[in-house]
Amino acid sequence: MGDGSVTNPFIIKSVDALQVLDSRGDPTVEVVVETVGGGIGRAIAPAGASRGRYEAVEVRDGDLTKFKGRSVLRAVSNVVNYIAPAIQGMDSRKQRDIDRVMMQVDGTPNKSRLGANAIIATSLAVAKAAADTAGLPLFQYLGGVNAKVLPIPMLNIINGGVHAGNELAVQEFMIVPIGFDTFSDAIRAAVEIYKELKSILKSKYGASAVNVGDEGGYAPPMKLVREAIEALVTAIKNCGYDLEKQVRISLDAAASQFYDEERKVYRIDGMELSADKLLEYWKNLAIEYRLFSIEDPFHEESFDYFTSLRKELKDSTIVVGDDITVTNVDRLRKAIEQSALSGVIVKPNQIGTLSETLDFINLAKAHKIYTIISHRSGESEDNTIAHIAVAVGGPFIKTGAPARGERTAKYNELLRIEKFLGGDAVYAGKILQL
């Protein structure tokens, strides 16, 4: 690199990786990037339990003698042996160039050679190292002076589906505290409701009902979707909050998980429903409870039924895509062409680089589609998504119940950002017409 490598503090000096643990006790990849100027960026790759088939692929070792086949030493080795030599000496501010080089070294369409877990941890660590070198918090480094909007949290406080051991088909039952003046007020309300829900569930179902699932929500022995929604309604009302104006209810159906592809039916509430019947089911539920949003209401190839539901609900309920779009620009373009979605989940590890994540967000916003920056069920203390949410103006973040350290790490970081911004901080609930 010549003399520039000495004088430019943003030049990447070193890239290292190690195997650490996620919130499920599974191994995952941590990458540490250091710049010539002493900036350090550290990032950990999360992992999902319910995954869309079009997600970028994480690399695991498959050695059943270690961590039951879940170890990621090969992905760690890929960072050290392939990624590090390719990006050392590059300017850490040139995020797109660095992400492009990693994709070229990988050489596959789904990052399956080096692993999306290796690539996303490196991509995020590079951005954090550049921000640290610049002496800026990550949200300001990425978002500039306009980064001042705190996202509305969507808190999963009853777990079902693959996140819990109960019989609820729907994966997440969320509360959305929209009608508050500040992010900290919204979190306070959410915690109050979460605690009240605990008392309700314990009293009705017994002590085991307040065991928590992967994302910190309770996993009570329920079978029916309405049963879970009613528990949320009671908790919200008992805390004195208005279901219309202050705290709304959202669902993540994760319908691909209860879809029988062979028989073309959805198994929910002890029933087997055709797509048409499920459409009616969601429509009635959305109207009855004035649901704020429904995520993945149909399986991941069912663009036409997403479109039909959106037409039926006339955007009174946000129809959100996750497995159907997997933070992938091409999948999002297809959804836009069919007017299938009014909201999308954004998970950086689904696509594998920060620059591709930002491209996805920009495309969604250009088409007035709400972006929901999201965690995964297998998380860590890494709080990068809190910064991304503020950097892009959210307007939403999904990062679990207000419990378990890997979830509260994100909420606590948002509280710190709110304090850092002081009088400039704006809560998204105050400015969105919802």
C-alpha positions in Angstrom: 0.0 0.0 0.0 3.0 2.3 0.1 3.3 5.2 2.5 -0.5 5.6 2.6 -0.8 2.6 4.9 1.3 4.4 7.5 -0.5 7.8 7.3 -4.1 6.7 6.9 -5.4 5.7 10.3 -8.4 3.9 8.7 -6.3 1.2 7.0 -7.1 -2.3 8.3 -4.1 -3.5 10.3 -5.4 -6.9 11.4 -8.4 -9.2 11.3 -8.8 -12.1 13.7 -11.6 -14.5 14.7 -12.6 -16.9 17.4 -15.4 -19.2 18.3 -17.7 -17.9 21.0 -21.2 -18.9 22.2 -24.6 -17.5 21.3 -27.7 -17.3 23.5 -28.6 -21.0 22.9 -25.2 -22.2 23.8 -24.3 -22.8 20.2 -20.9 -21.8 18.9 -20.8 -18.8 16.6 -18.2 -16.5 15.0 -16.7 -13.4 16.6 -14.5 -11.2 14.4 -12.1 -8.5 15.7 -10.8 -5.8 13.2 -8.1 -3.3 14.2 -7.1 -0.3 12.2 -3.7 1.4 11.9 -5.1 4.3 14.0 -6.0 1.9 16.9 -9.7 1.7 16.1 -11.2 -1.7 17.1 -14.4 -3.3 15.9 -15.8 -6.5 17.3 -18.9 -8.2 16.0 -20.6 -11.6 16.6 -22.8 -13.4 14.0 -26.3 -14.4 15.2 -28.2 -17.5 14.1 -31.9 -18.2 13.4 -34.0 -21.2 14.3 -36.7 -20.5 11.6 -34.8 -19.8 8.4 -36.0 -18.9 5.0 -34.7 -21.2 2.3 -33.2 -18.3 0.4 -31.0 -17.0 3.3 -27.3 -16.8 2.9 -25.7 -20.0 4.3 -23.8 -20.2 7.6 -20.9 -22.7 7.7 -20.7 -25.2 10.5 -18.2 -28.0 11.0 -20.7 -31.0 11.3 -18.2 -32.8 13.6 -20.5 -34.6 16.0 -17.7 -35.1 18.5 -17.7 -31.3 19.1 -20.7 -29.2 20.2 -22.9 -31.9 18.6 -21.8 -30.9 15.1 -22.5 -27.2 15.7 -19.0 -25.9 16.0 -17.8 -23.1 13.6 -14.1 -23.6 13.6 -14.1 -23.8 9.8 -15.8 -20.4 9.5 -13.3 -19.0 12.0 -10.5 -20.5 9.9 -12.0 -18.9 6.7 -11.8 -15.5 8.3 -8.2 -16.0 9.3 -6.9 -17.7 6.2 -9.0 -16.2 3.4 -10.8 -13.0 4.5 -8.0 -11.4 6.5 -5.3 -11.6 3.8 -7.9 -10.2 1.2 -8.9 -7.1 3.2 -5.9 -6.2 5.3 -4.4 -3.0 4.0 -7.8 -1.7 2.8 -9.4 1.5 4.0 -12.1 0.4 6.6 -14.3 3.3 5.5 -14.7 1.7 2.0 -17.4 -0.7 3.3 -18.8 -1.6 -0.2 -15.3 -2.4 -1.6 -14.5 -4.6 1.4 -17.9 -6.4 1.3 -17.4 -6.9 -2.5 -13.9 -8.4 -2.0 -15.3 -10.8 0.6 -18.0 -11.9 -1.8 -15.5 -12.4 -4.6 -13.3 -14.5 -2.4 -16.3 -16.6 -1.4 -17.4 -16.9 -5.0 -20.9 -18.4 -4.4 -24.3 -16.8 -4.7 -25.3 -17.6 -1.1 -21.9 -17.2 0.7 -21.8 -21.0 1.3 -18.0 -21.3 0.8 -16.7 -19.0 3.5 -20.0 -18.8 5.4 -22.4 -16.0 5.9 -21.5 -16.2 9.6 -17.9 -15.5 8.8 -18.7 -12.7 6.3 -21.3 -10.8 8.3 -19.3 -10.8 11.5 -16.3 -9.4 9.5 -18.5 -6.9 7.6 -20.0 -5.5 10.8 -16.6 -5.5 12.6 -15.1 -3.4 9.8 -17.8 -0.8 10.1 -17.3 -0.7 13.9 -13.5 -0.4 13.5 -14.0 2.6 11.1 -16.4 4.3 13.5 -14.0 3.8 16.4 -11.2 5.2 14.4 -13.3 8.2 13.6 -14.2 8.6 17.2 -17.9 8.3 16.4 -20.7 6.0 17.7 -21.6 3.5 15.0 -25.1 5.0 14.5 -23.6 8.4 13.6 -20.8 7.0 11.5 -23.4 5.1 9.4 -26.3 7.6 9.5 -24.6 11.1 9.9 -26.2 14.0 11.6 -29.7 13.0 10.7 -29.5 9.8 12.8 -31.6 10.8 15.7 -34.8 8.7 15.5 -35.2 6.0 18.1 -37.1 2.9 16.7 -40.4 1.6 18.0 -39.7 -1.7 19.7 -41.7 -4.8 18.8 -41.4 -7.1 21.8 -42.0 -10.8 21.5 -43.5 -11.6 25.0 -45.3 -14.9 24.2 -43.2 -17.5 22.3 -44.6 -20.3 20.1 -43.6 -22.2 17.0 -40.0 -23.3 16.9 -39.0 -20.8 19.6 -41.0 -22.7 22.4 -42.1 -26.1 23.5 -45.8 -25.4 23.5 -48.5 -26.1 20.8 -48.9 -22.6 19.5 -48.4 -22.6 15.8 -47.7 -18.8 15.6 -44.1 -18.1 16.5 -44.3 -14.7 18.2 -46.9 -12.6 20.0 -45.6 -9.1 20.3 -46.6 -5.8 22.0 -45.8 -2.6 20.1 -45.7 0.5 22.4 -46.3 3.2 19.7 -48.1 5.9 21.6 -45.3 7.3 23.9 -43.1 10.4 23.9 -39.7 8.7 24.2 -38.1 5.4 23.7 -37.5 5.0 27.4 -41.2 5.6 28.1 -42.0 2.9 25.6 -39.6 0.4 27.2 -41.0 1.2 30.6 -44.6 0.4 29.4 -43.4 -2.8 27.7 -41.7 -4.0 30.9 -44.8 -3.3 33.0 -46.9 -5.3 30.6 -44.4 -8.1 30.5 -44.4 -8.3 34.3 -48.2 -8.2 34.4 -48.4 -11.0 31.8 -46.2 -13.1 34.0 -48.7 -12.8 36.9 -51.7 -13.6 34.6 -50.0 -16.7 33.1 -48.8 -18.0 36.5 -52.2 -17.5 38.0 -54.1 -19.2 35.1 -51.7 -22.0 34.0 -49.3 -22.5 37.0 -45.6 -21.8 37.6 -44.3 -23.6 34.5 -46.2 -21.2 32.2 -43.7 -18.5 32.9 -40.7 -20.5 31.6 -39.2 -18.4 28.8 -38.5 -19.3 25.1 -35.5 -18.5 23.0 -36.4 -14.8 22.8 -37.2 -14.2 26.4 -41.0 -14.4 25.9 -43.1 -16.7 28.0 -43.9 -20.2 26.6 -47.2 -21.1 28.3 -49.0 -24.4 27.6 -51.4 -22.8 25.1 -52.9 -24.3 21.9 -55.0 -21.5 20.4 -53.7 -18.2 18.9 -56.7 -16.3 20.3 -55.8 -17.6 23.8 -52.4 -15.9 23.6 -53.7 -12.7 22.1 -56.3 -12.5 24.9 -53.6 -12.8 27.5 -51.8 -9.8 25.9 -55.0 -7.8 25.7 -55.6 -8.4 29.5 -52.0 -7.5 30.4 -52.1 -4.3 28.4 -55.5 -3.3 29.9 -54.5 -4.2 33.4 -51.6 -1.8 33.1 -53.9 1.0 32.1 -52.7 1.3 28.5 -55.0 2.0 25.5 -55.0 -0.8 22.9 -55.8 1.6 20.1 -53.4 4.5 20.8 -50.6 3.4 23.1 -49.8 -0.3 22.8 -50.8 -2.5 19.8 -50.4 -6.2 19.2 -48.4 -7.9 16.4 -47.9 -11.5 15.3 -45.0 -13.3 13.6 -46.8 -16.3 12.2 -43.7 -17.9 10.5 -46.2 -19.8 8.5 -43.5 -21.7 6.5 -43.0 -23.6 9.8 -46.6 -24.9 10.0 -47.2 -25.4 6.3 -47.5 -28.9 4.9 -46.0 -28.6 1.4 -47.1 -32.0 0.4 -50.8 -31.6 1.3 -50.9 -27.8 0.7 -52.4 -27.1 4.1 -51.5 -25.0 7.2 -51.8 -26.6 10.6 -53.0 -24.0 13.1 -55.2 -24.2 16.2 -55.7 -27.9 15.7 -57.1 -27.3 12.2 -55.8 -27.9 8.7 -56.6 -24.8 6.6 -56.2 -24.2 2.9 -54.5 -20.9 1.9 -58.0 -19.4 1.2 -59.2 -20.4 4.7 -56.1 -19.1 6.3 -56.6 -15.8 4.5 -60.0 -15.5 6.1 -58.6 -16.5 9.5 -56.0 -13.7 9.4 -58.5 -11.2 8.2 -60.9 -11.9 11.0 -58.1 -11.9 13.6 -56.7 -8.6 12.3 -60.1 -6.9 12.4 -61.1 -8.4 15.8 -58.0 -7.3 17.6 -56.9 -4.4 15.3 -53.6 -6.2 14.9 -50.7 -3.8 14.1 -48.9 -6.2 11.9 -48.7 -9.8 10.8 -45.4 -11.2 9.7 -45.0 -14.2 7.3 -48.8 -15.0 7.3 -48.2 -17.5 4.4 -45.3 -19.7 3.3 -42.2 -18.2 1.7 -43.3 -18.7 -1.9 -46.8 -17.5 -1.5 -46.4 -13.9 -2.9 -50.0 -14.0 -4.3 -51.6 -14.6 -0.9 -49.5 -11.9 0.7 -50.9 -9.6 -1.9 -54.5 -10.8 -1.3 -54.2 -10.3 2.4 -52.7 -6.8 2.0 -55.7 -5.9 -0.3 -58.2 -7.3 2.2 -56.7 -5.4 5.1 -56.2 -2.2 3.1 -53.0 -1.5 5.1 -55.0 -1.2 8.4 -52.6 -4.0 9.4 -49.0 -4.0 8.2 -48.3 -7.2 6.2 -44.6 -8.0 6.9 -42.2 -10.3 5.0 -39.3 -12.1 6.4 -38.8 -15.7 5.1 -40.3 -14.4 1.8 -37.7 -11.7 1.3 -34.7 -12.7 3.6 -33.1 -9.3 3.4 -32.5 -10.0 -0.3 -32.9 -7.2 -2.9 -34.1 -9.5 -5.7 -36.7 -11.1 -3.4 -37.8 -7.7 -2.3 -38.1 -6.5 -5.9 -40.5 -9.4 -6.7 -42.6 -8.5 -3.6 -42.7 -4.9 -4.7 -43.8 -5.8 -8.3 -46.7 -7.8 -6.7 -47.6 -5.2 -4.0 -47.2 -8.1 -1.6 -45.8 -6.2 1.5 -46.2 -3.1 3.5 -43.3 -4.0 5.9 -40.1 -6.1 5.8 -37.8 -7.7 8.4 -34.2 -6.7 8.1 -31.6 -9.3 9.4 -28.0 -8.6 8.3 -27.0 -12.2 8.7 -29.7 -13.3 6.2 -27.8 -11.6 3.4 -24.3 -11.6 4.9 -22.9 -8.0 4.5 -23.7 -4.6 5.8 -23.7 -2.9 2.4 -26.3 -5.4 1.0 -28.4 -4.9 4.1 -28.3 -1.1 3.6 -29.2 -1.6 -0.1 -32.3 -3.7 1.0 -33.3 -1.0 3.5 -33.0 1.8 0.9 -35.1 -0.1 -1.7 -37.8 -0.8 0.9 -37.9 2.9 2.0 -38.0 4.1 -1.6 -41.2 2.1 -2.0 -42.7 3.3 1.3 -42.3 -0.1 2.9 -41.7 -0.1 6.7 -38.3 -1.6 7.7 -38.1 -3.6 10.9 -34.4 -4.1 12.0 -34.4 -7.6 13.6 -32.4 -9.9 15.9 -32.3 -13.7 15.5 -33.4 -16.3 18.1 -29.7 -17.3 18.5 -28.3 -14.0 19.6 -25.4 -12.5 21.6 -24.4 -9.5 23.6 -23.5 -7.8 20.3 -25.6 -4.6 20.0 -24.9 -3.6 16.4 -28.5 -3.8 15.2 -29.5 -1.1 17.8 -27.1 1.3 16.0 -28.2 0.2 12.5 -31.8 0.9 13.5 -31.0 4.5 14.6 -28.7 5.0 11.6 -31.4 4.3 9.1 -34.3 5.8 11.1 -35.9 2.4 11.9 -38.7 2.9 12.2 -39.0 -0.4 14.1 -36.8 -2.9 15.9 -37.5 -6.4 16.9 -35.2 -7.8 19.5 -37.2 -10.0 21.8 -38.7 -9.6 25.3 -37.3 -7.1 27.8 -35.5 -10.0 29.4 -32.3 -12.1 28.9 -29.0 -10.3 28.4 -28.7 -10.9 24.7 -32.1 -9.0 24.2 -31.6 -6.3 26.8 -28.2 -5.6 25.4 -30.0 -4.0 22.4 -32.6 -2.1 24.5 -29.9 -0.8 26.8 -27.8 0.4 23.9 -30.9 2.3 22.6 -31.4 3.9 26.0 -27.7 4.9 25.9 -28.1 6.4 22.4 -31.2 8.2 23.5 -29.3 9.8 26.4 -26.3 10.6 24.1 -28.6 12.4 21.7 -30.3 14.3 24.5 -32.9 16.9 23.2 -32.2 15.8 19.6 -33.6 12.3 20.1 -37.0 11.7 18.5 -39.1 8.6 19.2 -40.5 7.1 15.9 -43.9 6.7 17.5 -44.2 10.5 17.7 -43.6 11.1 14.0 -45.1 8.1 12.3 -48.8 8.3 11.2 -49.8 4.8 12.4 
